[in-house]
Amino acid sequence: MNDERLNHWYSSSKDVSSRLAETIEILDDITRLTSDWVWSLDDELNINFISDRIFDSCGIPAEEVLGTRLTELGSFIKSPSKSHQPDFLKPFRDVPFQVITRAETTRNLLISGLPVFSFETGQFTGVRGIARDITDQIQAKTSSNRLHSAIDEISEVFILCDKNDEIITANRSARTVNGAFVDKLAPGTPFSEFVTSVAESGLVSDARGREQASIAERLEFHRNPGRPFEVRREDGTHYLIHEDRLPDGSTATFSVDITERKQMERSLQEIVKRQHEFATDVAHELRTPMAVLRANLDSLPDSEIVNSLKTDVDAVSRMVEELVAESRFEELEIVTDERADLLAIAKAVATYVAPLAIRHDRMIEVTGVGSPTMVWG
């Protein structure tokens, strides 16, 4: 606010009384319509007018504060850029002021005022001003700051982009993990620039040698989020990345460090592999002794004990063969560009099991197909 006098209200009325009445009516309407409080002080700085907005926000009837001072209604608070209490002989703007409501809550205001001097004598006659309630804005800012602080402190990497795919915020973990190009995480930076920097840095194993394809794939997933995916970096760390499209079109990216989990998975796979190798070795070593034992039993005269032993040996032999077959299946390398004839495979299986069928007085044959049936596999 400057020190210049305010311009007069202009009116088409010629009569002074009519103009005065019109001006008062206009001021009264503005007072009712404005969201700010309107107030005035007399030459002793006592309140001689205040709008009903004080009751709307504080529950204090306007007539109760007439004749009191502003400092009886509330208190001016210190601000880094403004004095503790305004000089009422000079114009002032947005001085912080707090009022305790009837509900014993605090309302925060910004008070602006303009001193009034007599046109004839030049003497100080009072102050006119407004008070703007900023309580809701302060509360919203406080909540926003708390949310931002909470996001900044979480251990997961978090990046939020607006609907135009420009970065809104990136938390501390995101800045730490991507310290080599932290400038690409600054608010307003296109997400594509960040992705390009990561891919071209050589830090992502899968992007090496195929940077442009990797960038295109990453941006496509960002624009059309789906299932989480893993990223492995050259330093051995693994991240599980999950993205969500929010209702306003913005995109939230979460990255969780799963390096420890991947190490545990590898350790578990190694244990399972060693156990499987042990079982396979045992199975191979048992095949010959079991065959010899079965042959020796076949040479003995039939008896209840011999037949029972044969049954037990056959059961163990089947288990051994299953272990050997399983090891072969796990070592089998699947080549997707080869073709196989299902008819030939069926005939080979029938030929293989024919002796077993004949031994049990059964017949086996391949029917239904008379020509090769080729499949990929």
C-alpha positions in Angstrom: 0.0 0.0 0.0 1.4 3.5 -0.9 0.8 6.8 0.8 -1.4 8.3 -1.9 -5.0 9.3 -1.1 -7.6 6.9 -2.4 -9.7 8.2 -5.3 -13.2 9.3 -4.5 -16.3 7.3 -5.4 -17.7 8.7 -8.7 -21.4 9.0 -9.1 -23.9 10.3 -11.6 -25.9 12.0 -8.8 -25.5 15.8 -8.6 -26.9 16.3 -5.2 -24.3 15.9 -2.4 -26.8 14.1 -0.1 -27.8 11.7 -2.8 -24.1 11.0 -3.6 -23.4 10.4 0.1 -26.3 8.0 0.5 -25.3 6.2 -2.7 -21.7 5.9 -1.5 -22.8 4.6 1.9 -25.0 2.0 0.2 -22.2 0.9 -2.1 -19.8 0.5 0.9 -22.4 -1.4 2.9 -22.9 -3.8 0.0 -19.2 -4.3 -0.4 -18.8 -4.9 3.3 -21.4 -7.6 3.2 -20.0 -9.2 0.1 -16.3 -9.2 0.8 -14.8 -12.2 2.6 -12.5 -9.9 4.6 -13.4 -8.1 7.8 -13.9 -4.4 7.4 -13.1 -2.3 10.5 -12.3 1.3 11.5 -10.7 3.0 14.6 -11.3 6.4 16.0 -8.6 8.9 16.8 -7.9 7.1 20.1 -7.5 3.8 18.2 -10.7 2.3 19.6 -12.9 0.2 17.3 -15.9 2.2 16.1 -17.0 -0.1 13.3 -16.4 -3.7 12.4 -18.3 -5.9 9.9 -20.3 -9.0 10.9 -17.6 -11.2 9.4 -16.0 -11.3 12.8 -19.0 -13.3 14.0 -19.0 -15.7 11.0 -15.4 -16.7 11.6 -14.9 -16.2 15.4 -18.3 -16.4 16.8 -17.9 -12.9 18.4 -20.7 -10.5 18.0 -19.6 -7.3 16.3 -21.3 -5.1 18.9 -19.2 -6.6 21.7 -15.9 -5.3 20.4 -17.0 -1.7 19.7 -15.1 0.7 21.9 -12.2 -1.8 22.5 -8.8 -1.8 20.9 -7.5 -4.3 18.4 -5.1 -5.6 20.9 -8.0 -6.5 23.2 -9.6 -8.5 20.4 -6.4 -10.4 19.5 -2.6 -9.9 19.3 -0.2 -8.9 16.6 2.5 -11.6 16.0 6.1 -11.1 15.0 7.0 -11.7 11.4 10.5 -11.9 9.9 9.7 -9.1 7.4 7.3 -6.9 9.5 7.3 -5.1 12.8 5.5 -6.5 15.8 2.8 -3.9 15.7 1.9 -1.5 12.9 2.3 2.3 13.1 -1.3 3.4 12.8 -0.2 6.8 11.6 1.2 5.2 8.4 -0.4 2.9 5.9 0.4 -0.8 6.5 -0.4 -4.1 4.8 -0.7 -7.7 5.8 0.5 -7.5 9.4 0.0 -10.9 11.1 -2.7 -11.0 13.7 -4.3 -13.8 15.8 -7.7 -14.0 17.4 -8.9 -16.5 19.9 -12.5 -17.5 19.0 -15.4 -18.3 21.3 -14.7 -21.9 20.6 -11.1 -21.3 21.9 -9.5 -22.0 18.6 -7.0 -19.6 16.9 -7.8 -17.7 13.7 -4.9 -16.2 11.8 -5.4 -12.9 10.0 -3.5 -10.5 7.9 -4.5 -6.9 8.7 -4.1 -3.9 6.4 -5.0 -0.3 7.4 -5.0 3.2 6.1 -4.8 6.3 8.5 -7.4 9.0 8.0 -6.7 12.7 8.5 -9.1 15.6 8.5 -9.2 17.4 5.2 -9.7 20.7 6.9 -7.2 20.5 9.8 -4.9 17.7 8.8 -5.3 16.1 12.2 -5.4 12.3 12.7 -9.0 11.1 12.9 -8.6 7.3 12.9 -7.8 4.2 10.8 -9.8 2.2 8.3 -8.8 -1.2 7.3 -9.5 -4.8 6.4 -8.6 -8.2 8.0 -8.1 -11.2 5.7 -8.6 -14.6 7.4 -5.8 -17.0 6.2 -6.4 -19.8 8.8 -7.5 -22.3 6.2 -4.5 -21.5 3.9 -2.1 -21.9 6.8 -3.6 -25.2 7.8 -3.5 -26.5 4.2 0.1 -25.4 3.9 0.9 -27.1 7.2 -0.7 -30.3 6.1 1.1 -30.1 2.7 4.4 -29.6 4.5 3.8 -32.6 6.8 2.9 -34.8 3.8 5.9 -33.7 1.9 8.1 -34.4 4.9 6.6 -37.8 5.4 7.2 -38.6 1.7 10.7 -37.3 1.9 11.5 -39.6 4.9 10.2 -43.0 3.6 12.9 -45.5 2.6 11.3 -46.3 -0.8 12.2 -44.3 -3.8 9.2 -42.0 -4.7 8.7 -39.8 -7.7 5.5 -37.9 -8.6 4.9 -36.6 -12.1 2.0 -34.4 -13.2 -0.3 -35.2 -16.1 2.2 -33.8 -18.6 4.9 -36.2 -17.2 6.9 -33.4 -15.6 8.4 -34.1 -12.2 6.5 -32.6 -9.3 8.6 -34.0 -6.5 11.3 -36.7 -5.8 12.0 -37.7 -2.2 15.3 -38.1 -0.5 15.7 -41.7 -1.4 15.2 -40.9 -5.1 17.8 -38.2 -4.9 20.3 -40.4 -3.1 19.9 -43.4 -5.4 20.2 -41.2 -8.5 22.8 -38.9 -7.1 24.8 -38.8 -10.3 22.0 -37.0 -12.1 20.0 -35.5 -9.3 19.5 -32.4 -11.4 17.2 -34.4 -13.6 14.8 -34.8 -10.6 14.2 -31.1 -10.1 10.5 -30.0 -10.2 9.4 -29.2 -13.8 11.9 -31.6 -15.4 10.3 -33.9 -18.0 10.3 -37.5 -16.8 11.8 -38.6 -20.2 14.9 -36.6 -19.4 15.4 -38.5 -16.1 14.8 -41.9 -17.8 17.3 -41.0 -20.6 20.0 -40.0 -18.1 19.6 -43.3 -16.2 19.7 -45.4 -19.4 22.7 -43.6 -20.9 24.6 -43.6 -17.6 25.4 -47.4 -17.9 24.0 -48.0 -14.4 21.2 -50.3 -15.6 22.4 -53.7 -16.7 19.5 -54.4 -19.1 19.9 -51.1 -20.8 23.6 -51.6 -21.8 23.9 -51.8 -25.6 20.2 -51.1 -26.1 19.8 -47.7 -24.6 17.2 -46.3 -27.0 15.0 -49.4 -26.9 15.3 -49.4 -23.1 14.2 -45.8 -22.9 11.2 -46.4 -25.2 10.1 -49.4 -23.1 10.4 -47.5 -19.8 8.5 -44.5 -21.1 5.7 -46.7 -22.5 5.3 -48.4 -19.1 5.3 -45.0 -17.5 2.5 -43.8 -19.7 0.5 -47.1 -19.4 1.3 -48.5 -16.0 0.9 -52.3 -15.5 2.4 -54.9 -13.3 5.5 -54.2 -11.3 8.8 -54.9 -12.9 12.4 -55.4 -11.7 15.5 -53.4 -12.6 19.0 -54.6 -11.9 21.8 -52.1 -11.6 25.5 -52.7 -12.3 26.4 -52.3 -8.6 24.3 -55.4 -7.9 21.2 -53.7 -6.5 17.8 -54.8 -7.6 14.7 -52.6 -7.5 11.0 -53.5 -7.9 9.3 -50.6 -9.6 5.5 -50.0 -9.4 3.7 -47.1 -11.0 0.1 -45.9 -10.6 -1.9 -43.5 -12.7 -3.8 -41.2 -10.3 -7.3 -39.8 -11.0 -6.0 -36.3 -11.9 -3.7 -37.8 -14.6 -0.5 -37.6 -12.5 1.8 -40.7 -12.1 3.3 -42.0 -8.8 6.4 -44.1 -9.1 7.5 -46.3 -6.2 10.8 -48.2 -6.3 11.6 -50.8 -3.5 15.1 -52.1 -3.0 14.8 -55.9 -3.2 18.5 -56.7 -3.3 18.4 -58.6 -0.1 15.4 -60.6 -1.2 17.1 -61.5 -4.5 20.2 -62.6 -2.6 18.0 -64.9 -0.4 16.3 -66.3 -3.5 19.7 -67.1 -5.1 20.9 -68.7 -1.9 17.7 -70.8 -1.7 18.0 -71.8 -5.4 21.6 -72.9 -4.7 20.5 -75.0 -1.8 17.7 -76.6 -3.9 20.2 -77.2 -6.7 22.6 -78.9 -4.4 19.9 -81.1 -2.9 18.7 -82.1 -6.4 22.2 -82.9 -7.5 22.7 -85.1 -4.4 19.4 -86.9 -5.1 20.3 -87.4 -8.7 23.8 -88.8 -7.8 22.2 -91.2 -5.3 19.6 -92.3 -7.9 22.3 -93.0 -10.5 24.4 -95.0 -7.9 21.4 -97.1 -6.9 20.3 -98.1 -10.4 22.9 -100.8 -10.8 22.6 -102.4 -7.3 18.8 -102.4 -7.6 19.0 -104.1 -11.0 21.4 -106.8 -9.6 19.2 -107.3 -6.6 16.1 -107.8 -8.9 18.0 -110.3 -11.1 19.1 -112.3 -8.0 15.5 -112.3 -6.8 14.3 -113.6 -10.2 16.7 -116.5 -9.9 15.2 -117.6 -6.6 12.2 -120.1 -6.5 8.9 -118.4 -6.1 7.7 -117.9 -2.6 5.7 -115.4 -0.6 8.8 -113.8 0.8 10.5 -113.6 -2.6 7.5 -112.1 -4.3 7.1 -109.5 -1.5 10.8 -108.6 -1.9 10.3 -108.3 -5.7 7.4 -105.9 -5.1 9.5 -103.8 -2.7 12.5 -103.7 -5.1 10.3 -102.7 -8.0 8.8 -99.9 -6.0 12.3 -98.6 -5.1 13.5 -99.0 -8.7 10.5 -96.9 -9.9 11.4 -94.2 -7.4 15.0 -94.2 -8.6 14.0 -94.0 -12.3 11.7 -91.1 -11.5 14.6 -89.2 -9.9 16.8 -89.9 -12.9 14.0 -88.8 -15.3 13.4 -85.6 -13.3 17.1 -84.7 -13.5 17.0 -85.2 -17.3 13.9 -83.0 -17.6 15.5 -80.2 -15.6 18.7 -80.4 -17.7 16.6 -80.4 -20.9 17.2 -77.3 -23.0 14.0 -76.1 -24.7 14.7 -74.7 -28.2 11.7 -72.7 -29.4 12.5 -72.7 -33.1 12.5 -76.5 -33.5 9.6 -78.6 -34.6 8.5 -82.1 -33.4 6.3 -84.8 -34.9 3.7 -85.9 -32.3 2.9 -89.0 -34.3 6.6 -90.1 -34.2 6.8 -89.3 -30.5 3.7 -91.4 -29.8 5.0 -94.4 -31.8 8.3 -94.2 -29.9 6.6 -94.2 -26.6 4.4 -97.1 -27.6 7.4 -99.1 -28.7 9.2 -98.3 -25.4 6.3 -99.5 -23.2 5.3 -102.4 -25.4 7.4 -105.0 -23.5 5.7 -103.9 -20.2 2.2 -104.2 -21.8 3.0 -107.6 -23.2 4.3 -108.8 -19.8 0.9 -107.9 -18.4 -1.1 -109.5 -21.3 -2.1 -106.0 -22.6 -2.1 -104.5 -26.1 -0.9 -101.0 -27.1 -1.2 -99.2 -30.4 -1.2 -95.7 -31.8 -4.5 -94.8 -33.5 -6.4 -91.8 -34.8 -3.6 -90.2 -36.8 -2.1 -91.5 -40.0 0.2 -88.7 -41.0 2.9 -86.6 -39.3 1.6 -84.0 -36.9 4.1 -81.2 -36.5 4.3 -78.7 -33.6 6.8 -76.2 -32.4 8.9 -77.7 -29.6 
